[in-house]
Amino acid sequence: MKFSLDCYPCAVRQTLSAIRRTGMEESEQVNAMQRILQCLIEMRPGAAAPEITAQAHALLREMTGIEDIYQSDKEKSTQEALALYPKWKEVVLHSSDPLESAVRLAIAGNIIDFGPLDSYDLEATIQRVMTQPFAVNDLEALRIAIDEVDEILYLADNAGETVFDRILIESIGKPVVYAVKDAPILNDALIADAHDAGLEGVATVISCGARYPGTLLSYCSSEFVERFRQAQLIISKGMGNYEALSAEEAAIFFLLQVKCDMVGTDLGVPKGSIVVKKA
Amino acid sequence: MKFSLDCYPCAVRQTLSAIRRTGMEESEQVNAMQRILQCLIEMRPGAAAPEITAQAHALLREMTGIEDIYQSDKEKSTQEALALYPKWKEVVLHSSDPLESAVRLAIAGNIIDFGPLDSYDLEATIQRVMTQPFAVNDLEALRIAIDEVDEILYLADNAGETVFDRILIESIGKPVVYAVKDAPILNDALIADAHDAGLEGVATVISCGARYPGTLLSYCSSEFVERFRQAQLIISKGMGNYEALSAEEAAIFFLLQVKCDMVGTDLGVPKGSIVVKKA
């Protein structure tokens, strides 16, 4: 999905939220905002929506020297999710359809997102998503696909959400390669965040080689792109990955919550929807 | 109140809403957005919040030749409010405190605002505001002030809201000079809008001489400024007028709904509050 006119207000809101997190002085904050507006003006036509976020965060790193302004938020999110792990692991284990429950839980975890949202209520979201009808429901196709393949490539989204990805991976019972971002960008999961969430015990954790909120293949490592092209089945979490990959020809299933009108329009579903969509 | 860091996302959102209303082609819309972002970058330090709106709207007029992109919205708002006039006029007349009821109604009408809001529910807002506690309550001081003066200068805000201003003016029973904007800006009331709302029968309608969402005195006509300086009592409606005049030394009572966090912070009350505040 390309950056569109409706992305401007959201990009500026996200930018302000990121600027605030740096703790810069007010005059420096105004300076940063002006420089990021300049990036917005100069953005190349057809740029992907996640590119402006990457550019804004690069500028903030340059201005502040802070490598990861979301680090403490990510750690908190992971701890909060880990505290819920035992309870919801039990629910999935004793569910009449453990795969569906685990998919729902993984989608519920997608609420942990400091891009389109500034705050979230994780418990309330899980309660909602466990029973909310899917707006797009390719769950049965996903179930069949899982049965047929030897290995799954799983594209991670945010730190904390990772804990619920872990429950889904444990439910799948097939080898999984779990791909995270290469360096800090928004609250997206890195290898360290996957480690904190306990992913290394249940999957092979790798980096996609890129630093964008969304797996933009043209920026990923050639090693990762090769793995992507050869994957029998890809599970892709979140809006950023959907925006980056919705036009790709691959055996992808997108699992996400719709947190922005533009993604909702593209999917033909309202904001707030939960989606399991076969590419 | 000055334009602050928190105003950037809101300014871009308002700008997009205005751009959409022009009906320009998509590529022209992107061009307009980029030009308005440039205005934001170049804004002089200490500019008042309403100035960027005025600049953006001037640019859109220049690009499209459309003098008033909110004209049909304003006409619809006025008709909607006029349809409610008979019912609420009766409620005020038979109220145990007609002045308080009319003040509440005038504040409820302040929901009609295409700046901070894109849509509103007028009836639901009236029901809420008729009983909601005031977050700042200088109503008794206003009552005394009204009794003591010979004439009131009333600073209008939006078209449609004008109808409820009319009920308040009818309740006051003293000569009122009703000041509107000089030319189209957002959905702010002009002389024609005041006429449509029936204001000419109950007040002397004048122009403030300026074209800003908010009565910025440095842009008003000298005739208006003189009238403002000599006014015994000024009733100021809405956030724009509050932002423009909160630092003025004058006998002003601000009547408004708080629809933005920045104004809320300035007043020390939460968003959603209703306010009668003596300057």
Interface residues (C-beta under 8 A of the other chain):
Chain A: L5 D6 Y8 P9 V12 R13 L16 I19 E26 Q29 V30 M33 Q34 L37 Q38 L40 I41
Chain B: L5 D6 Y8 P9 V12 R13 L16 I19 E26 Q29 V30 M33 Q34 L37 Q38 L40 I41
